């Protein structure tokens, strides 16, 4: 597989670990070149390589310029007790243009010193959207089961999001409860750093994973 993206350097994880110990402007400015070389440029390359498979899933995704998909490393500390100026993890988000993208499904990838994660879902799903998902599950349970069956079979992703303390519909079968009884929903694959992360193999991992999530992604977009 020929690719401009060759994986992340192990030194990228060292950068995050050292930033956590030296989270101040002086240290960051002294190591800015490392941030750009180890993280910013590889993340841009990764976005460029993922553009074609992601646009095949959703042509409305906004992927250019690649920097638009990359989270800023500067933290918003205006309303936080933690005044550390820099994030010790970075993420990509692949989303449609929207006045409030947090209310709509998107794909994501995150890298930190001790893990990497990727998946799809809502940052903050509207209550009406989750109610529509529950109605979909209740009125067409077999159709929903068929849609998520490949996810259950592969075991790659785990559904997460704040659950209700009690089942919303106790009569619903157990296999549907993890999808039904949540205030928010996203699916995530979390891994400790491995050889995939340090090679083009992570690109193939993401292509396959996002493709696996595509049918559910389309269903979630159709709820709004």
MOSUL-V505672 format. One record per residue. N is the residue number from 0. RES is the residue in one small letter. OMEGA is omega as a letter, one per 30 degrees, with the letter a starting at -180 (* if undefined). Layout:
n: (N;N)
res: (RES;RES)
omega: (OMEGA;OMEGA)
This chain:
n: (0;1;2;3;4;5;6;7;8;9;10;11;12;13;14;15;16;17;18;19;20;21;22;23;24;25;26;27;28;29;30;31;32;33;34;35;36;37;38;39;40;41;42;43;44;45;46;47;48;49;50;51;52;53;54;55;56;57;58;59;60;61;62;63;64;65;66;67;68;69;70;71;72;73;74;75;76;77;78;79;80;81;82;83;84;85;86;87;88;89;90;91;92;93;94;95;96;97;98;99;100;101;102;103;104;105;106;107;108;109;110;111;112;113;114;115;116;117;118;119;120;121;122;123;124;125;126;127;128;129;130;131;132;133;134;135;136;137;138;139;140;141;142;143;144;145;146;147;148;149;150;151;152;153;154;155;156;157;158;159;160;161;162;163;164;165;166;167;168;169;170;171;172;173;174;175;176;177;178;179;180;181;182;183;184;185;186;187;188;189;190;191;192;193;194;195;196;197;198;199;200;201;202;203;204;205;206;207;208;209;210;211;212;213;214;215;216;217;218;219;220;221;222;223)
res: (x;x;x;x;x;x;x;x;x;x;x;x;x;x;x;x;x;x;x;x;x;x;x;x;x;x;x;x;x;x;x;x;x;x;x;x;x;x;x;x;x;x;x;x;x;x;x;x;x;x;x;x;x;x;x;x;x;x;x;x;x;x;x;x;x;x;x;x;x;x;x;x;x;x;x;x;x;x;x;x;x;x;x;x;x;x;x;x;x;x;x;x;x;x;x;x;x;x;x;x;x;x;x;x;x;x;x;x;x;x;x;x;x;x;x;x;x;x;x;x;x;x;x;x;x;x;x;x;x;x;x;x;x;x;x;x;x;x;x;x;x;x;x;x;x;x;x;x;x;x;x;x;x;x;x;x;x;x;x;x;x;x;x;x;x;x;x;x;x;x;x;x;x;x;x;x;x;x;x;x;x;x;x;x;x;x;x;x;x;x;x;x;x;x;x;x;x;x;x;x;x;x;x;x;x;x;x;x;x;x;x;x;x;x;x;x;x;x;x;x;x;x;x;x)
omega: (l;a;l;l;a;a;l;l;l;l;l;l;l;l;l;a;l;l;l;l;a;a;l;a;a;a;a;a;l;a;a;a;l;l;a;a;a;a;a;a;l;l;l;l;l;l;a;a;a;a;a;l;l;l;l;l;a;a;a;l;a;a;a;f;a;a;l;a;a;l;l;l;l;l;l;a;a;a;a;l;l;a;l;a;a;l;l;l;l;l;l;l;a;a;l;l;a;l;l;a;a;a;a;a;l;l;a;l;a;l;l;a;a;a;l;a;l;a;a;l;a;l;l;a;l;l;a;l;l;l;l;l;l;l;l;a;a;a;a;a;a;l;l;l;l;a;a;a;l;l;l;a;a;a;a;a;l;l;l;a;a;l;l;a;l;l;l;l;a;a;a;l;a;a;l;a;a;l;a;a;a;l;l;a;l;l;a;l;a;a;l;a;a;a;l;a;a;a;l;l;l;l;l;l;a;l;a;a;l;l;l;a;a;a;l;l;a;l;a;l;a;a;a;*)
